């Protein structure tokens, strides 16, 4: 005999699928977490176990962008196609989520030698970039973040902003971060520094305060044509006094990140380190996390440390997506410079615009660790349009409007409520659901329409597997056939407001 159970659909003003100007909230089913607990019977008399859930209300997007040599082409490609990312977030109902967009760079210095290694002496250290570094771009004379702010804020479908110009232009002006910074690129350490890690005593920079919102979906987008080379702040790996091939650390070049950070199948000598001689293609390459257990100061920070960190920074299920523009990890081949015999990785990808990419082993490994909420796209492309669309879809995928199950029918115990017809709404007297926001209980909408007030409704949705989606309107409820169930009005839902719709399903 089937057992009845109850479920909660979380509604929020997040999603590329909502028109925030209408005050419309859409539903999302996520896993257990903190938040408001509603009656287990859902108001419909059905027993069951409630899901006590924290909802997603907003979207924080952090871009970590390479700013060392040969980064200009990557940055120009990114900003040229950022409008496709914005358009993807706007999809369906022409609305944007409540956005925070931050930009930082891969420049974290050179460990204990930051003050002496050329190009590494003035790192960003996770501080969000808010000043214009693309001084020659004429758009940037007017497209700027408000003085004193360090990240982009676009709320209520971009009707409340902290910048001049449009969203794509202001991003364009802060994301062109230059190409003269530290050659030892640390995108993962930079992301952690930007967001903070209070569990381990790392506070985000003062200017970054307020960027990361507790209930928001966090999207981290890494943009780099080389691999991650994140090290502890006191690392000795970049000792500039060692410059020769015969020195313990070898030449002061990015191959140190490879030798002391990556291992591949079949490598057993020197704790699995990559040899400084021509070789490959190597296979099964991965982060050499074991090396850090042997010599922390001369190894990269273990990749697993960052996997654990990102899972910790957003502990609630469904609240993190991880994306990267990076080079494929194979072929993984080591070449040598003929005159010096210094080693270096051979590019694993190339594009006709001159773009080269070098095996992104650790970046691929990190994104893969997040399964369906991770996406990696090739950095070697003439256009990042498809990648930006894919990333917008990744951000939008947890924000679906569809209900995940059909509620019970109060009038016919043990049966699902009849699905609404085309342009129809469920009679709230027939459905076993309740709704509440931060201010308390929300009344169901009058299916015949109402001129004002906050209310919730279950609507016809042929594109949903259940045939039903949810809406919370803040300025009355219009006839569904109008195509806009939530009329516009001055009382738009505030940033961070929470709504939970709690329903039971039939046995």
C-alpha positions in Angstrom: 0.0 0.0 0.0 1.4 3.4 -1.0 2.2 5.8 1.8 1.1 9.4 1.8 3.8 12.0 2.1 3.9 15.7 2.2 6.2 18.0 0.4 7.1 21.7 0.3 7.7 23.7 -2.8 9.9 26.7 -2.3 9.0 29.9 -4.0 11.3 32.8 -4.5 11.7 35.9 -6.6 14.8 34.3 -8.1 15.0 32.9 -11.6 15.5 33.8 -15.2 12.0 32.8 -15.6 10.2 35.4 -13.6 9.0 39.0 -14.2 10.0 40.6 -10.9 8.2 43.7 -11.9 5.0 41.7 -11.5 6.0 40.4 -8.1 5.8 36.9 -9.3 7.5 34.1 -7.4 8.2 30.7 -8.8 8.6 27.3 -7.3 11.6 25.0 -6.5 11.8 21.8 -4.7 15.1 21.3 -2.9 16.4 19.1 -0.2 16.2 19.5 3.6 17.7 22.5 5.2 16.9 25.3 7.7 13.9 27.5 7.4 10.3 27.8 8.3 8.4 24.7 9.3 4.7 24.5 8.2 2.1 22.2 9.5 2.7 18.6 8.4 -0.8 18.1 7.2 -0.4 21.0 4.7 -3.9 22.3 5.7 -5.5 19.5 3.8 -5.9 16.9 6.5 -3.3 14.5 5.0 -0.7 13.2 7.4 2.9 13.1 6.3 6.5 14.3 6.9 7.1 17.9 6.1 10.3 19.0 4.4 11.7 22.0 6.4 13.4 23.9 3.6 15.4 27.1 3.2 14.4 28.7 -0.1 16.5 30.3 -2.8 15.5 34.0 -3.1 18.3 35.6 -5.1 21.3 34.9 -7.4 24.9 35.9 -6.6 27.3 35.4 -9.5 31.1 35.5 -8.9 33.4 35.7 -12.0 37.0 34.8 -11.3 38.9 36.1 -14.4 42.5 35.5 -15.4 44.5 38.8 -15.4 48.0 37.6 -16.3 49.8 37.4 -19.7 47.7 36.7 -22.8 44.4 37.3 -21.0 43.1 40.1 -23.1 41.6 37.9 -25.8 39.8 35.8 -23.1 38.4 38.9 -21.4 37.3 40.5 -24.7 35.5 37.3 -25.7 33.9 37.1 -22.3 32.5 40.6 -22.2 31.4 40.5 -25.8 29.2 37.5 -24.9 28.0 38.5 -21.5 24.8 39.8 -23.0 24.0 36.2 -23.9 24.3 35.3 -20.3 22.0 38.1 -19.3 19.5 37.2 -22.0 19.5 33.6 -20.8 18.7 34.7 -17.3 15.9 36.8 -18.6 14.3 33.9 -20.5 10.6 33.2 -19.8 8.4 36.1 -18.6 11.2 38.6 -19.6 12.4 38.9 -16.0 15.8 38.9 -14.3 16.5 37.4 -10.9 17.6 39.7 -8.1 21.3 39.8 -9.0 24.6 40.4 -7.3 27.5 40.2 -9.9 31.0 40.3 -8.6 34.4 40.1 -10.4 37.7 39.2 -9.0 41.0 38.0 -10.6 43.2 35.0 -10.4 46.0 37.2 -8.8 46.7 36.0 -5.3 50.4 36.8 -5.2 53.3 34.3 -4.9 53.0 32.9 -1.4 55.8 33.9 0.9 57.6 35.6 -2.0 54.7 38.0 -3.1 56.9 41.0 -2.4 59.7 39.9 -4.6 58.3 37.9 -7.5 57.9 40.1 -10.6 54.2 40.8 -11.6 53.0 39.3 -8.3 53.6 42.2 -5.9 50.1 43.8 -6.0 47.6 41.0 -6.0 43.9 41.5 -5.8 43.6 38.8 -3.0 39.9 38.2 -3.7 38.9 41.9 -3.6 36.1 42.5 -6.0 37.0 44.7 -8.9 34.9 47.8 -9.0 37.1 50.3 -10.7 37.5 50.6 -14.5 40.7 49.0 -15.8 39.7 49.1 -19.4 40.8 52.7 -19.7 40.6 52.8 -23.5 37.0 51.5 -23.8 34.8 54.5 -24.4 31.8 52.9 -22.9 33.5 53.0 -19.5 33.5 56.7 -19.3 29.8 56.5 -18.2 29.1 52.8 -17.3 30.2 52.6 -13.7 29.3 51.1 -10.4 28.2 53.7 -7.8 31.0 55.1 -5.8 31.7 53.1 -2.7 30.2 49.9 -4.0 32.3 46.9 -5.1 29.8 44.7 -7.0 26.9 45.0 -9.4 23.4 45.1 -7.8 20.4 44.6 -10.1 17.1 44.1 -8.3 13.4 44.0 -9.2 14.1 43.1 -12.9 16.9 45.7 -13.1 14.6 48.5 -12.0 16.7 49.0 -8.8 20.4 49.2 -9.6 23.7 50.7 -8.3 25.3 51.6 -11.6 25.0 53.9 -14.6 24.5 52.4 -18.0 23.1 48.9 -18.6 24.1 45.7 -16.9 26.2 44.3 -19.8 28.1 47.6 -20.2 29.0 47.9 -16.5 30.2 44.3 -16.4 32.2 44.9 -19.6 34.0 47.7 -17.8 35.0 45.8 -14.7 35.6 42.4 -16.3 38.4 43.7 -18.5 40.9 43.3 -15.7 44.1 43.6 -17.6 46.9 41.2 -18.4 50.0 42.2 -16.4 49.4 40.4 -13.1 50.9 37.4 -11.4 51.7 34.5 -13.8 50.9 32.0 -11.0 47.1 31.9 -11.4 45.1 30.9 -8.4 41.4 31.0 -9.4 40.2 28.6 -6.6 42.1 30.4 -3.9 40.8 33.8 -5.3 37.2 32.6 -5.2 37.5 31.5 -1.6 39.2 34.8 -0.6 36.4 36.7 -2.3 33.6 34.9 -0.6 35.3 34.3 2.7 35.5 31.1 4.8 34.5 32.0 8.4 34.6 28.4 9.4 38.4 28.6 9.0 38.8 32.1 10.2 39.0 33.7 6.7 36.8 36.8 6.4 35.9 38.3 3.0 37.5 41.6 2.2 35.6 44.6 3.6 34.4 45.8 0.2 33.0 42.4 -0.6 30.6 42.5 2.4 27.0 42.0 1.4 27.8 40.3 -1.9 27.1 36.8 -0.6 23.6 36.4 0.7 22.7 33.5 2.9 19.6 32.4 1.0 20.9 33.2 -2.5 21.9 30.7 -5.2 25.7 31.1 -5.7 27.1 30.7 -9.2 30.9 30.6 -9.4 32.3 31.1 -13.0 36.0 30.5 -13.4 37.7 32.0 -16.6 41.2 30.8 -17.2 43.2 29.4 -20.1 45.7 27.7 -17.8 45.2 25.4 -14.8 44.7 26.4 -11.2 47.9 27.0 -9.2 46.4 27.8 -5.7 48.8 27.5 -2.8 48.7 28.4 0.9 49.5 32.1 1.7 52.9 31.0 3.2 53.9 28.8 0.3 57.6 28.5 -0.6 56.9 27.1 -4.0 57.6 30.4 -5.9 61.1 31.0 -4.4 62.7 33.3 -7.0 66.2 32.4 -5.9 65.8 29.1 -7.7 66.0 29.6 -11.4 67.9 26.6 -12.9 66.7 23.3 -14.2 68.9 21.6 -11.6 67.4 23.6 -8.7 65.0 21.7 -6.4 62.1 23.7 -7.7 63.3 24.3 -11.2 63.0 27.5 -13.2 60.6 30.2 -11.9 57.8 29.5 -14.3 54.3 28.1 -14.4 55.6 24.5 -14.8 56.2 24.6 -11.1 52.4 24.4 -10.8 52.4 21.4 -13.0 55.3 19.5 -11.3 54.2 20.2 -7.8 50.4 20.0 -8.4 49.6 17.3 -10.9 50.2 13.6 -11.1 49.2 11.1 -13.9 48.8 7.4 -14.3 52.1 5.4 -14.1 54.1 8.1 -12.3 55.6 6.8 -9.1 59.0 8.5 -8.8 59.3 11.7 -6.8 55.9 11.2 -5.2 54.2 11.1 -8.5 55.6 14.4 -9.8 55.6 15.2 -13.5 59.2 14.9 -14.9 61.0 18.0 -16.2 61.7 16.3 -19.5 59.7 16.0 -22.7 57.1 13.3 -22.3 53.5 12.2 -22.8 50.8 12.2 -23.7 50.1 11.4 -20.1 46.8 9.9 -19.1 44.6 9.8 -16.0 46.1 13.2 -14.8 44.7 14.6 -11.6 45.5 16.9 -8.7 48.4 15.5 -6.7 46.7 16.0 -3.4 49.0 13.5 -1.6 52.0 15.8 -2.2 50.6 18.4 0.1 50.6 15.9 2.9 54.3 15.3 2.4 55.4 18.9 1.9 52.7 21.5 2.3 54.9 24.5 1.5 56.1 23.1 -1.8 52.8 21.8 -3.2 49.5 23.1 -4.4 46.6 23.3 -2.0 44.8 19.9 -2.4 41.9 20.1 -4.8 39.7 18.3 -2.3 40.1 21.2 0.0 38.3 23.4 -2.4 35.6 20.9 -3.1 34.9 20.8 0.6 35.0 24.5 0.8 32.4 25.2 -1.8 30.2 22.6 -0.3 30.6 24.4 3.0 30.1 27.9 1.8 26.6 27.0 0.5 25.5 24.1 2.7 21.9 24.0 1.5 21.2 21.7 -1.4 20.5 23.4 -4.7 22.3 26.6 -3.7 25.5 26.3 -5.7 26.4 25.9 -9.3 30.0 25.7 -10.5 31.1 26.6 -14.0 34.4 27.2 -15.9 35.8 28.3 -19.2 39.0 26.3 -19.3 41.1 24.1 -21.6 40.5 20.4 -21.8 42.8 18.3 -19.6 44.1 16.2 -22.5 46.3 15.8 -24.4 48.6 16.3 -21.5 52.1 16.7 -23.0 55.3 18.2 -21.7 57.6 19.9 -24.1 61.0 21.6 -23.6 62.3 24.9 -24.9 65.2 24.0 -27.2 67.7 26.5 -26.1 67.2 26.4 -22.3 65.7 22.9 -22.0 63.2 24.4 -19.6 60.0 22.3 -19.4 56.5 23.6 -20.2 53.1 22.2 -21.0 52.0 22.0 -24.6 48.7 23.7 -25.4 45.8 21.2 -25.3 43.5 23.5 -27.4 43.6 26.3 -29.9 41.2 28.6 -31.7 41.5 30.5 -35.0 41.5 33.8 -33.2 44.9 32.9 -31.7 43.5 31.6 -28.4 45.6 28.8 -26.8 44.7 26.9 -23.7 46.8 24.6 -21.5 45.5 21.5 -19.7 43.0 22.5 -17.0 43.3 19.3 -15.0 42.4 20.8 -11.6 39.7 23.0 -13.0 38.0 20.1 -14.7 38.3 17.9 -11.6 36.7 20.6 -9.5 33.7 21.2 -11.8 33.2 17.4 -12.3 33.0 17.0 -8.5 29.7 19.0 -8.6 28.0 16.7 -11.1 24.8 18.1 -12.6 25.3 21.5 -11.0 28.7 21.8 -12.7 29.5 22.9 -16.3 32.8 23.4 -18.1 33.1 24.8 -21.6 36.2 25.1 -23.8 38.2 28.4 -23.4 39.5 28.0 -26.9 36.6 29.4 -28.8 36.2 32.3 -31.2 32.9 33.1 -29.4 31.8 32.3 -25.9 28.1 32.8 -26.8 27.1 29.1 -26.5 29.1 28.9 -23.2 27.3 31.9 -21.8 23.9 30.5 -22.7 24.8 27.2 -21.2 25.9 28.9 -17.9 22.7 30.9 -17.8 20.8 27.6 -18.2 22.8 26.1 -15.4 22.0 29.0 -13.1 18.3 28.8 -14.1 18.0 25.0 -13.9 17.3 25.0 -10.1 14.8 27.7 -10.5 12.2 25.9 -12.5 8.6 27.0 -12.0 7.2 23.5 -12.1 5.7 21.7 -9.1 7.5 18.4 -8.4 4.3 16.5 -7.4 0.5 17.0 -7.7 -1.2 18.0 -4.4 -4.0 15.9 -2.9 -7.6 16.7 -3.6 -9.4 17.8 -0.5 -12.8 16.9 -2.0 -11.7 13.4 -2.9 -9.3 12.0 -0.3 -6.6 9.9 -1.7 -6.8 11.5 -5.2 -4.6 14.1 -6.8 -6.2 17.4 -7.4 -7.5 17.8 -11.0 -4.9 19.5 -13.2 -6.0 22.9 -14.4 -6.9 23.2 -18.0 -5.2 25.5 -20.5 -5.0 29.0 -19.0 -6.6 27.7 -15.8 -5.9 27.7 -12.1 -6.6 25.1 -9.4 -9.5 25.9 -7.2 -7.8 26.6 -3.9 -10.7 24.9 -2.0 -9.8 21.7 -3.7 -6.0 21.6 -3.0 -4.2 20.5 0.2 -1.7 23.4 0.3 -0.8 26.3 2.5 1.7 29.2 1.8 3.7 31.5 4.0 6.3 34.2 3.6 8.4 36.1 6.2 5.4 38.1 7.3 3.2 35.1 7.9 0.5 33.1 6.1 -0.5 34.0 2.5 -4.1 33.5 1.4 -5.0 31.7 -1.8 -5.9 33.7 -4.8 -9.5 34.0 -5.8 -9.5 32.0 -9.1 -12.0 34.5 -10.5 -9.5 37.3 -9.9 -8.9 39.9 -7.3 -7.9 43.6 -7.6 -5.3 43.8 -4.9 -3.4 41.9 -2.1 -0.9 39.2 -1.9 -2.0 35.6 -2.7 -0.8 32.3 -4.1 -2.1 30.2 -7.0 -1.4 27.0 -8.8 -1.5 27.5 -12.5 -1.7 25.5 -15.7 1.8 24.7 -17.1 1.8 22.3 -20.1 5.7 22.4 -20.1 5.8 21.0 -16.6 5.7 17.2 -16.0 3.0 17.7 -13.4 1.2 20.2 -15.5 1.2 22.7 -12.6 3.4 25.7 -11.6 3.1 28.0 -8.7 2.9 31.8 -8.4 2.7 34.3 -5.6 1.3 37.7 -6.6 1.8 40.8 -4.7 -0.7 43.2 -6.3 -3.8 41.1 -6.9 -4.6 38.2 -9.2 -5.7 38.6 -12.8 -7.5 36.1 -15.0 -5.0 33.5 -16.3 -6.1 34.0 -19.9 -4.6 37.5 -19.7 -1.1 35.9 -19.8 0.0 37.9 -16.8 -1.5 36.4 -13.6 0.3 38.9 -11.3 -0.5 42.5 -12.2 2.3 45.0 -11.9 2.3 47.3 -9.0 4.5 49.3 -6.6 4.8 46.7 -3.9 7.4 44.5 -5.6 8.7 41.6 -3.5 11.8 42.7 -1.6 15.3 41.2 -2.1 15.6 38.2 0.2 11.9 37.6 0.9 11.0 34.0 1.5 7.9 32.0 0.5 7.2 28.4 1.2 4.3 26.5 -0.4 3.5 23.3 1.5 1.3 20.6 0.0 0.5 17.0 0.6 0.2 14.3 -2.1 -2.4 11.5 -2.2 -1.5 8.0 -0.9 
